[in-house]
């Protein structure tokens, strides 16, 4: 009878699946990144937070990695948590345990996942801390480090555009390309000459998240008059800023386009 009762209790109240505490739970046992690219997939469900863990948008359950390049890195080093299954943060430090200097900190670069980019010098040890946002729980972590190129963005403008005869608005489009994942602001103007001394002008702005190449489009309300069928001129600028490095880049293009009715 007692055996049956115990079995029934197990069915009703199953025990929590056991997770091993990560080997790199503390900075003093940080996982060494031997070379790039590097990827590690672990569970941080049972990771802990040390009293001296730094703060980067909180410091819920943390794990640590260390990277010491043998030669100067000509391009940037990127560390990210893309593919992870919980709300992460990533931060980078130099110094020694208990006496760290923060170089970068990021939360929510893409959705709830994080990414930092930093310069690396030969012989310097860089500690990378992956934490859960706030004091939230850990989960399945996918951690990646690799080299990344300097920020570079460019914009193109499609030759054909459209206009709405009833509203007088126009839609222009094109493509943005980028050297690494970044949020890009595309802004500009559309000008159409309808008389010798009169132009219809409208301005636009839109944001796109570019990973390598992505289309963009924008609807333009004219300041005066209605856009009509025929030729017009589009000027578009793509601007991107990487807050991790304070790095920005922009590119401007101008093109004659043909407006056709919807």
Protein Blocks (a to p, Z undefined) as FASTA:
>chain_A
ZZmmmmmmmmmmccdddddddfklpfklcccdfbdcddddddfklgccdfklcceeiaad
ddddddddfbdcfbdcdddfehiabdcdddddedjehiacdfbdcehkbojbccdddddd
ehiacddddddehjaccddddddddddddddddddddfbdcddfknopacdddddddfbd
cdddddddddddfbfkbccddddddddddfkbccdddddddfbhjddedddddddddddd
dfknopacddddddddddddZZ
